[in-house]
C-alpha cells in the first residue's frame, strides 16, 4: 500500500517563475518561529518579497531557518530600521498600501 501522507519539501514546489506582486511588511514580529512560518507562506504563494522592520527577527537565526525550512534563503527580503522607511520605499515603487494590525499579541 502506497503512503501518500508525506511532507512536501521546497524542491517539490514548482513556482511559476513570476513573483506575485505582493510585499509583506513585518513590523516588530520578534518571534523567529513566526517569521519563519511567514517566510514559508511567502515562498508557497510566490510573494515578491518581505520587508522586515523594527524588532522583527531576521536571518541568520537558527530557529527562524529551521521553521522556514530554509526558505529564508529563497525568499527576497529587505531590512529597515523602522516602519516609516519601509512605507516610503513601498510607496515610491508604486505599490498600494493595505494593512492589517493585531490589537493584541498573537502567536501563530
C-alpha positions, 0 to 999 in steps of 0.5 A: 500500500502506497503512503501518500501522507508525506511532507512536501519539501521546497524542491517539490514546489514548482513556482511559476517563475513570476513573483506575485506582486505582493510585499509583506511588511513585518513590523516588530514580529520578534518571534523567529518561529513566526517569521519563519512560518511567514517566510514559508507562506511567502515562498508557497504563494510566490510573494515578491518579497518581505520587508522586515522592520523594527524588532522583527527577527531576521536571518541568520537565526537558527530557529527562524531557518529551521521553521522556514525550512530554509526558505529564508534563503529563497525568499527576497527580503529587505531590512529597515530600521523602522516602519516609516522607511519601509512605507516610503520605499513601498510607496515610491515603487508604486505599490498600494498600501493595505494593512492589517494590525493585531490589537493584541499579541498573537502567536501563530 
